[in-house]
Amino acid sequence: YPNVLLRSEFCLIPYGGPWVGSSILIDALKTGCIPVVVGDDVVLPFDEHVDWSRASIRVHNYHLQDLPNILRSVSSVKRAEMRDQVNFLFKRYFSSIANIALTTLEVIEQRIMQTHHDAYERWNDPPANPDEDHSMDSQGLVPHRQKTLPIFLPHISQAASSFTAVVLSYNRFATLCRVLEKIDSTPSLVKVIVVWNNVKTKPPSLSRFPKLKTKLEILHMNFNRLNNRFIPFSQIETDCILALDDDIEMITTSELEFGFQVWKEFPDRLVGFPGRRHTWNKAEHRYRYSSMWAGDISMVLTGAAFHHKFYSHLYTYTMPKAVRHWVNKHMNCEDIAMNFLIASFTGKPPIKITPRKRFRCERCSLNESLWDGPEYFQERNYCLNNFTRIFGGMPLKKVDYRADPVLYLDPHFGVHEQRFANIGHI
C-alpha cells in the first residue's frame, strides 16, 4: 500500500461522509500524492484557512465519468506545484498529533474571536527561502508552532488601560532622571520600575529622584545582567510592559502613548520604535544583522518597546539556557533573543511605530555605551546564527509595515487638533 502511494501522482479519496479526515487522506499527503477528492459536499480539514485547491483536485459525483480526462488535463508544471504544496501542508499541519492539535486550537480560537484573522499567506504559502525556514525541528514540529500562546492572548489585552515602564539602568543617574521626567506625563503610564544593575553601588535614595506623578520603585539587582530587564517582577501589575533604556531621552510622551495604543491592537506582538532586520548572506551562508534603514524590518529593539508580561515569564523561565547564558556572558543580544522568542511563539513579525529616528544618547560618553564599536555588531551577527541554531530554525519574519497616527503629517490639521501631536522626525 505505501509503495503504491509513493509511485502514484494522484490518489483517489472517495466520499466517506461530510468530512474527509480519514487515514487515506493523511496517507496521501504523507507520500506526496495529490489527493483527488470525490464528492459534492466534502469538507476538508481546516478548510477555513487552508486553500485545498492548491494541493488537491475536487471532482463532483456527476463528473466522475470524466475523471481520466480531468487528470490528464493537469500539466506537469501544475502537478509539481501541487506536490510541493501537498508536502508543505503535511509538514505544517498533519505530520504529528501535536501539529494537528495546535492547528485545531488555532481554528477554534479564530472562530471564537471573530475580529482576529490570520493572513492567507501564513496558512498557505511555503517559505520563499528554504534557508530562512527550517520546516521541522528535531521533534518533528514546525518551530514557531511547537509552542503555544494562551489562546486568548491576542485579544484579552485590548481593554488594558495602563502600562508599566521597566527602565534598565546602571550608573547614569542624571540621564536616568531626565528620562523619568520625560515619560512621567504619559497618560497611560501607571508605574515606573527602575532596574538598578550596578551591583557594587547602591541606587540613590528616592529623595534624590525627581518628583513624579507616577509611582516609582527602585529594584537593586544582585547581578549585572541584561536579562534582568525581562524578569517578571511581582511589582508589575499590568499586562503591558514598556522596556526602556535609561538613555532614551529623545522619545516623546505622544510616541509612548501612541505606542501603547498600538500594542493594545497587537498585544501578542513586540511593539517598538527602533527597527532592525536580518539578511541572508549567500556567499558566507549565514545571517547578518543590519541597522540600515530599509523598507522592511524583522526586529524592534527592546531599548524602547512594549510587550506582554507573559513574554517576560517565557524569557525568564522557558528561554533556552544557552541563549540566556550567552547574553549574560557577552552583555549583548538580549533584544535579539526576545525577538526570537516572541516570533517563535507567534510566527509573526514585530510592529514598528512612527518614522525613522535616531535612538542614540548624544550626551553619553563612549565608554558608557555597550553598543559602540565594531565588536558589538560582530557579536550581533554571531547572535543571529547562534540563536538560529539553538531555536532549530530562523523564526524572525520580515514586514514592511509601520504604524503611524491617522493624522500624522496631515497638513489639514493643526498640532492642537491631533491626539498624538508630538511625533518626532529624524
N, C-alpha and C positions, 0 to 999 in steps of 0.2 A: 504493500500500500504506500509506504513512504517513497519508495523508488518510483512508483507510478506518478506520484505528485511531482517529484523532482524533475521527471522527464517531460512533464506537461507544461504547456504555456497557459492553458485555460483549464479551470476546474469548475465543474457544474455544481452549483449549490441549489439543490431542489427546495421548493417551497415547503416549509415544515411548520407553519403556523404564523402568527402575526409578528414574531420576532426571530430573525435568523441569528442565533448566537451559538449554534451547535459546534461541536468539535470539528465538523467538516470545514466550516469557515476558518476556524483558527488554524487547522492543519494546512489549509491552502495558503494562508498568509505566511505561516512559518516557512514554507518551502518556496515562497516567491511565486506561487502560481496565481494568476489573475482570476479572481472569483467571477463566475458567471451566475448571477442570481436570477432564478426563475420564479416569477410570481407577480401578482397585481398589487398587493398591499403589504409588501415586505418592508419592515423597519429594521435597518441595520444598526449595530451597536454605536452609540454615541453620535448618531446622525444629526443631532442638533448642532454639532460643531465640526464633525469630520465630513469632508466632502468626498463621499464614496464614488462619485462619478470619475474622479481622477485615478481610482485604483480598482474599479470593478465595472462590469457590464451588466445592465439590467435588461431583462427580457420579459415582456408581458406574456401571459399564457397564450393569447391569441396570435403571438408572433413566434411561438415555439417551433413551428414548422420551417421558419426561415433562419433558425439558429446557425446552421453551417455558413450561409451566405453572410450573416451578420459578423461572424468571427473572421471570415476571410477578408472582410472589408476593412479590418483594423490593420493599419500599416505597421511595418516593422519598427519604425521610429516611435509610433504611439505605443506599441507593445513594450518597448524598452522603458519608456517613461512610466507606464503603468506598473511595470515590475519594480522600478525604483521606488515608486510611491507605496506599493504593497510592502516592500521591505521596511520603509520608513514607518508606516503605520504599525506594523507588527512590533518593531523595536520600541517605538514610543509608547504604545498603548496596550499591547497584548502579550508581551514577552514574558510576563510574570504575573502571578496573582497580585503582588504588590502594585504593579503598574495599573492593572485593571481596577483594583480597589481605589487607588488615588484618583484615577480618571473619573470613576463613578462619583466620588465625593465632589470633584470639581463641577461635574454636571449638576449634581444636586444643589450645590451652593449657588450656581448661577440661575437655577430655576427659582430658588427662594428669593435671592436678591436680584430682582429683575432689572435693577438700574445698572448692574455691572455686566459688561460684555467684553469678552476677550476678542482680540483681533483674529480674523480669519487666518492670517499668516502664521500665528503662533501654533495653531492647531494643525495646519495642513502643509506648511512649507518646510521641506527638509533644509538643513543648514547649507548655505551657499558655498561656504568654505569648510571642507571637512577638517582642516587643520584647526579651526576655531570651535569645533564642536565634537567632543568625544561622546558619541551617541550613547554608549553604555559604559558604566564603570565596572569595577571588579565584581560587584554584586549583581550585575545584570540589570541595573536600574539607570535610567537617564539621570544624569547628575542633578539637574535642577528640579526633578520630580521625585527624587528619593527622599526628600524631606518635605514635611507639610506644615503650613502655617495654620494657626487656629482658623477654623473655617469661615468665621465672620470678620476676621481682622481687616479686610479691605473696606468694611462698612461700619463697624461699631464706633469708630472714632470720629465720624462726621459730625457728631453732636458735641465734640470736645470744645470747651470754652477757654482753655488756657494751656500754657506750656511752661516747662521748667528749663532754664538755661543752666547748663553744666559747663563751667569755664575752667579749662586746664591752665594752670599757672605754675611757675617755678620761683622766680625771684624778681620779676619785672613789676614791682608794686605800683610804680607811678603809671605805667602803661595800663595795668590791670584796672586801676581806679578810673582812668579815662574811659575805658571800655564799659565799666559798670555804670558810670554816669550816662554814657551814650545810649545804652539799651534800656535804662530804667523806665523811660516813659512809653515803652511799647505797650499798647493797650492790653494784649492778651498774656503778657508775661506775669506769672504769679509768684515765682520764686527763682532766686539765683543761688546756685551751689558752686562755690569755688573749690576746685580740687587742687590742693597745695602739694606739689610734688617734691619740694625741697625737703629732703629727709633731715638734713643737718640743721636747718634753720626753721624755727617755728614761724608760722604765719603771723603777721601783725594782728594786734587785737582789733576787735570790731570797732572800737572807738576811733581807730585811725582810718578806717574806711569811710568813704563819702556817705552822707545820709541819703538813703534810698527810700523811695515809696514801696519798693518791692522787698519782700522778706529775703534776707541774706544769711547763708550758712557757710562756714568755712570748714572743710574736711582736710585734716593733715594726714597725708599718706605715710605708710611705713616703708614704701619702696618707691623709687623714682622710675615709674614705668608709664609709657604712653597708653598701655592698655587700661590704666586707671580711669581714663575718661569714659569708658564704656561699662564701668561697674554699675549694676542696677541698685544704686543706693536706696535704702528704705526711706530716706528723706525725699525721694522723688515720688510725688503723689499724683502726677499727671501721666496720661498715656504718651503725650508728646514730649520729646526732649530736644532741645537745641544744643548741639555740641558746638562749642565756641572756643577758639584760641584767645589768649589774653592780649593779643596784639591786633585784633581785628577792629581797629578804630575807624576804618573807612565805611563801615556798614551803617545804614540809617534805620531808624525805627519804622519808616514806611516799608523798607525792604524786609525787615523782620516780620512785621505784621502781615504783609502780603505773602511771605514765605509760609507762615503758619496757616493762612487760609488755603494756600495751595496744598499743603500737607494734609489738611482735612479732606481734600478731594482724593488724595492718593496716600492714605495712611500706611499702606503696605510698602511704600517706596522710600528710598533715601532722597530727600528733597533738599537741595542746597544751592550754593552760589558759585564757587569756583569749579568749573568743569574741566575734566581731563579725559583722555582717550588712550586706548591701547591700539597698536598697529601690529601687523604681522610682517616680519622681515623675511622674505622668501630666501634671500641669499644666505642669511645666517640661520634660517629655520628656527626662529624664536620670536617672542613678542617683545615689543619695545614700548616704553612709557613716553607719552607725549604731552607736553604742556602748551603746545602751539594751538592758537585759536583756529578752529576749523568749523565745518558745517555740522559736525556731529560730536557727541560725547559718549562715553561709556562709564564714566565715574564722576562723582562730585566729591570734593574734599571735605572731610569732617571737621575742618577748622571753622566751618560755618555751615552747618547742615542740620536738618530736622529728621528725626527718626522715631519710631515707636519704641517704647520701653521694652517691649518683647524682644527686640533685637539686642538690647543690652544683656538680657538674660542669655540669649543664644551665644553671644560673643564670649561672655564670661564663663559659661558652663558647658557649652557644646562645641565651640570652635575647636578644630584640631589643635592639639597641644603644640605640634611642630610650628604652626603659624604664630601662636601667642609667644612661644619661646623665641622665635626669630625676631619678632617685634621688640621683645624685651632686651635681647642682646644687642641689636643694631639701632634701637631708638629711631625706627623708621617704619613706614608702611602700614601703620595701624588703620589709616584711612582706606588703603587698598584692600586690606583684609576685611573691613566692614562692607565695602562694596562687593567683594567676592561672596561674603556670607549672605547678604540680602538677595543678590542676584541668583545665588544657588537655590534659595528657597522659593523665589517668586518667578524666576525665568523672565524678569522684566528689567528694563533699564532704569536708571535714576531719572529724576526730574530736575532740570536746571532752571533757576529762577533769574529773571532780569538780564540785562545786557552784559556783555563782557566788561570786566572791571578788574583793576589790579588789586588783589587782596594781598598787599605786602606792607609791612610796617616800615614806613620811611624813617621813623625816629629811632628804630632799634639798631644797635651796633651789630656788626657782622658776627662777632663771637657770641651774640645772644640767640642767633638763629640756628635751628637744626637743619635748615634746608638750603644753605648756601654752599656752593662748590660742586664740582663735577662728581665727587664721590656720592653725593646724595642721589643724583639721577641714575648713576650706575647701579646703586643698590635698589632703586625702584624698578629698573629693568630686570634685575635678578628676582625681585619680589614677584613680578608678574609671572615669570616662568616657574619659579619655585612653588608658588601658591597654586598654579595650574596643575602641577604635578600632584600636590597634596590633595587638591579637591577632585582629582580624577578627570579634569577637563576644564575648559575655559568657560565660566558661567557668565562673564560680562556680556551685555548686549548693547549695541550702539543705537543711538537715536538722534535724529536731527530735529528735536523739539525743544522749545524754550517757553516758559510760562511768563507772560507779561500782564500787567493790569490792563483792563479793557480800554481805558482812556489814555494809556501810555503814549506819549508823543502826539496825541490828537491836538491839532492846532486850534480846534473849535472850542476847547475847554480850558479855562484858566486853572492855575495851580489850586486855588481855593475851592474849585468845583470837583476836584479829584480826591477820592478817598485815600489813595496812595500817591501823594504828590511828590514826595522826595525820593524818587527812584534815580539812583545815580547813574552817571555816564562814565566812560573810560577816563 
